[in-house]
Amino acid sequence: MNDIAIDGTQSTPDIRSDWDAGTLTMRGDSYPENTFELYSGVLNWVDHYLRDGESPLEVCLELVYLNTSSVKAMMDIFDLMEEAHLEGKACSVDWRYDVRNERIAELAEEFKEDCSFPFAITPVEDTSS
């Protein structure tokens, strides 16, 4: 399975996967014009990894904003992870967010409520200013 390397834009997140390490990372805003086009490959990668990957899957998120269709795509990813977790596959999410962005923290909490696998929500201080 090929790894994903999608450079972020103003409206799409930077998305990277590493099959050998068992990681999927997404950073930035997510309000693409065609959500299915952006996330179908990600969903496919996650599905394959959860079936065939040797290490636990760790999804690392630093998403700033998600539109409705991006929220749906994230739900689909988390549903795959939940199903795999219930079948004994180790997987986890670490969602890091800027402490000033309460809306994304609330969204992450809503996702976490529906997941029984480890799901960390980590506030970070913005050090760029």
C-alpha positions in Angstrom: 0.0 0.0 0.0 1.4 3.4 -1.0 1.7 6.1 1.6 -0.2 9.3 1.3 1.6 12.6 0.9 -0.9 15.4 0.2 0.4 19.0 0.6 -2.1 21.2 2.4 -3.7 24.3 0.8 -5.7 27.1 2.2 -8.8 24.8 2.2 -7.3 21.4 2.6 -5.2 19.8 5.3 -1.7 18.4 4.9 -2.1 14.7 5.0 0.7 12.2 5.5 0.7 8.5 6.2 3.5 6.1 7.2 2.7 2.5 6.8 5.8 1.2 8.5 5.3 3.5 11.6 1.5 3.0 11.6 0.7 6.8 11.5 -1.7 9.0 9.7 -1.3 12.8 10.3 -3.6 15.6 9.2 -2.9 19.3 9.8 -4.7 22.4 8.8 -8.2 23.5 7.6 -10.5 21.1 5.9 -13.2 22.6 3.7 -12.3 21.2 0.3 -14.4 21.7 -2.8 -14.7 17.9 -3.3 -14.4 16.2 0.1 -14.9 12.7 -1.4 -12.0 13.2 -3.8 -9.7 14.3 -0.9 -10.7 11.7 1.7 -11.5 8.6 -0.4 -7.8 7.7 -0.6 -7.4 8.4 3.1 -10.3 6.1 4.0 -8.9 3.4 1.7 -5.5 3.7 3.3 -7.0 3.5 6.8 -9.2 0.5 5.9 -6.2 -1.4 4.4 -3.9 -0.5 7.3 -6.4 -1.7 9.9 -6.7 -5.0 8.0 -3.1 -5.6 7.0 -0.8 -3.2 9.1 1.4 -4.8 11.7 1.7 -1.9 14.2 -1.1 -0.1 16.0 -2.6 2.7 14.0 -2.1 6.2 15.5 -4.0 9.1 13.9 -2.5 12.4 14.8 -4.7 15.4 14.1 -4.0 19.1 14.2 -7.2 20.2 12.4 -8.2 23.8 12.8 -11.6 23.9 11.0 -13.8 21.3 9.4 -16.8 21.9 7.2 -19.8 19.5 7.4 -18.6 17.1 4.7 -15.1 16.9 6.3 -16.8 16.1 9.6 -18.6 13.2 7.8 -15.3 12.0 6.4 -13.7 12.0 9.9 -16.7 10.1 11.2 -16.1 7.5 8.5 -12.4 7.2 9.5 -13.4 6.9 13.2 -16.1 4.3 12.4 -13.4 2.1 10.6 -11.2 2.5 13.7 -14.0 1.7 16.1 -14.9 -1.5 14.2 -11.2 -2.6 14.1 -10.8 -1.7 17.8 -13.8 -3.9 18.7 -12.1 -6.7 16.7 -8.9 -6.4 18.7 -6.8 -4.1 16.5 -4.9 -1.4 18.4 -5.6 2.1 17.2 -5.7 5.6 18.8 -6.3 9.3 18.0 -4.3 12.2 19.3 -6.1 15.4 18.4 -4.0 18.4 19.2 -5.6 21.9 19.2 -4.8 25.5 19.8 -6.0 26.4 23.3 -7.7 29.5 21.7 -9.9 27.3 19.4 -12.7 26.1 21.7 -14.9 25.1 18.8 -12.5 22.5 17.5 -12.0 21.2 21.1 -15.7 20.7 21.4 -15.9 19.0 18.1 -13.1 16.6 19.1 -15.0 15.9 22.4 -18.1 15.0 20.4 -16.1 12.6 18.2 -14.5 11.1 21.3 -17.9 10.3 22.9 -18.6 7.8 20.1 -15.3 6.0 20.3 -14.2 3.3 22.7 -10.5 3.3 21.4 -8.0 5.6 23.0 -8.7 9.2 22.0 -6.6 12.0 23.4 -7.5 15.6 23.0 -4.4 17.7 23.7 -4.4 21.5 24.1 -1.3 23.2 22.8 -0.1 26.8 23.2 0.5 28.7 20.0 4.3 29.4 19.9 4.3 31.1 16.5 3.4 34.6 17.9 
